[in-house]
Amino acid sequence: MDQDKPLQKLVPAVERAVGILDLISTSKRFLTVSELSRETNLPKSTVHGLCLTMVELGLLIRRADQSYILGPHLLRWSHGFDRQTDVATEFALICEDMPIPEHATASLSVPEETDMVFIAARQSTNRNRFTARPGMRLPAVFVASGKAVLSLSADFEVRRSFEGKFPPPLTTKSITGIDELLDELKAAREGGMASDIGQCVEGVTNVSSPVLNALNRPLAAVMLSAPSELAEENALKDLSEVVLGLANRLSYRMGAEVER
């Protein structure tokens, strides 16, 4: 689109819906259809139809008094904006600035339902066994980045998310149930980072730490992946320090209250 030209041929229904969302988001009180109609100069029937549609799509919630508030679907868009813009760019910049072990792949992934979706990576060129492709999904219960994010949730929330739908193992080393997962999450909380040894790919050790947003809530996770024989004892400690440093710097760039 030519940015110097004015917008043309806007879809009226979309423009009206956005106008309603803007009004509801900025209003200091809960607005009804009648009030929205007056504010937008639209017929009540039009406003009513738009509001009903947005309720069905999760963009609005209708309260018991027939007024409206913003719905949860908008939060998904907000999260999508965060992860597709600043966080991936900042991750790439930080990886350029920090020394990453040559045998390790650094990756960034975001939570989506019960999976982690990878959105950026700096691949290792030395004995690499783990390739983090943008768009790749792995079950959060097996991969270190998923455990890093889950470690910030209460145990009852984790049970509620995975009870009765624990995914099948990816390797012979994958955990097989919620109790094992909760034990690993406890260790992750105590150490500030999570790990998995061969649970996603045989012979690969992953270490990860969560990335926080301006509300100090998990936005993503950074992870280092290395051949397991090269990630033992002191080497594992070095990987852990690097991944903690990456996560801390990225969280700071995202507005979280962390030390630089």
C-alpha positions, 0 to 999 in steps of 0.5 A: 500500500502507498503510505502517501495516499489516504485510506480508501474503500474501508469495510464499513462493518469493520470500521464500525466494530473497531469504533465500538471497541475503541469506545468500550476500551476508553470509557470510564463506565460500562456502555449499553447498546443504547449508549453505544448507538448515541456515541457512534450515531449508528442505529441501535439494530446495527450496534446490537448486531455488531455487539452480538457478533463480537460476543460470539467471537470473544471480542466482547463480554455482555454483562448481566446489566446488558452493558459490554466490556472487552473480551479475552480474544483481544488479549491473544492479539496483544500477545501475538503483537508482542511476540511477533515484533519486539521480542524476536527482534530484541532476541536477535540483537542480544544474541549478537551481543552475547557470547553463545557457545559454538556447539549450542543453538539459542532459540526463542519460543512462545507458549500457545495452548499446551505447546511451545512455538518457536519464533526465532533461533541462532543455530549452532554450526558445530555438531548440531543435533537440534534445529529450531525452525520458526513455526516448529511446535513442541509439547510444553511438558517435554521441552525445557522452554515449556517447563520454564514457562510452566514453572511460573504457574501454580501446580493446580493450574498445571494439573488442570491444563494437562490432567487427562490429556498428557501428550505421548512421549517423544523419546524414551527419556520423556516424562510420562505423567503430571507428577514427574512434571511437577517435580521438574517444575519445582526444581526449575523454580528453585534454580530459576531455569528449566532443563530436559535431557533427551526428552525432545531429541535423543542426545540433546540437552536443553536449558531454558529460562522464561522471558517476562513482560512489563507485567512480570508475566511470562511472554516467552522463553529462551533456550540453549540446546547442545549435544548431551555429551558436551553439556555435562557438569561445568559445561552445563553450568556455563550453558545455564549462566548464558541462558539466564543472562539471555533471559534476564536481558531480554526481560529487561528489554521487554519492560520487566522489573529485573536487574540488568 
